[in-house]
Structure formats: C-alpha cells, structure tokens
Amino acid sequence: MAVSADQVADAMYELVKQYQGKKKFKASDLTKAMIQKFGEDQCDKKLCKAAIRLLMDSGRCVYTYFGGSFIEIPPEEGAAGS
C-alpha cells in the first residue's frame, strides 16, 4: 500500500522540526529523504510535492530565502522578546 501525502507531510514536518536551527532543508532535500525513507515504490516526487503543498497551505511550514529557497517551521510570534 502506498503512503498518503498526509503521511509524507507528517514525516517531512518531523524531519524539519528535528533539525530546526541546525540545518535548513531545500524541497529537493526533503524529497530525497522521503523517497529514501518510504522507498521509490511507495513515494515519488509528485507525492512529495503534494506533501510540501499541504505543509505550506496548513501553515505548519514556510518557505524562507537565503540565497536559495528553504523550508522551515515558522517562528513563533513574540519569541524574540521572551
């Protein structure tokens, strides 16, 4: 049984969350990681693209730009002042 876009999105979110502040992920990095995790027969680029769209649309992740586009967890409001 193939994995769903929701399952891939959850796995991507956990990976980004785990490395938050340590490593920035490009969309291609996340795609490669998910294909490696779930296998080429279960997960492809199209499914990963749909999963990234789910993360962006839900607000769980945002694109940032520092010489390239990266996917990160959005900063919490007021975190800088605390």
N, C-alpha and C positions, 0 to 999 in steps of 0.2 A: 504494500500500500504506500502510495506516495505521500509525502508530507504536505501540509497545507501552508499557504502563505502566512497564516497566523502563527503557526509553529516556527517557521523560519524567522518571522519578525521577532518573536519572543527570544529566540536563540541569539539573534543579532543584538537585541537590546541588552541581554545579559553580558555579551562579549564587550560591547561598548561601555557598559556600566563597570565591568570588572577592571578595565584599563583606563578609566576616566582619570585625566590628569597625568597619565603616564605615556599614553600612546594615542595618536589620532588615526582614525580609520578612514580611508577612501572607500567609496562604494565598491570599487573593484576588490579591495582587500576583504571586505565583508562577504562579497560574493564568493571569492575563492575559499574563504574559511568555511562557509556554509556548505559548499559543494564537497569540501573535504570531510566535514562533519557528517553530513547525511548521505554522501555518495552520489556519483554522477547519475545513477539510475533513479534516484529519489528527488534530486534537486538540480535545477538548471538556472541559467542566467535570467530567464524570463520570470521564474518564480521568485528569485532574489530581488528582481526589480519591483515586483508587486509587493514583496515584503517591506522593502525600503519605503515605498509609497505609503504603505499602512503606517509605518513608524512616523513619517513626516505628517501625514494627514491627522493622526491622533495627537500630535504634539509631543510624543514621547522622545523624539529625537529632532534635531535641527541640522541644517547644513551650515557650516562655517567656512570662511575662506581665508586662508593664509598661504598665498602662493599656490593654492590648489584647493579643491573642494573636499571638505571632510565632514563626516557625520559624527555628531556629538550629542550628549544629553544636554538639554538647555539648562543654563544656570538658574538657580533658584532666586526668585525675587528677594531683594534685601539681604542676600548672603554676604555681600561685600561689607555691609555696615555692622555685622554681628561678630 
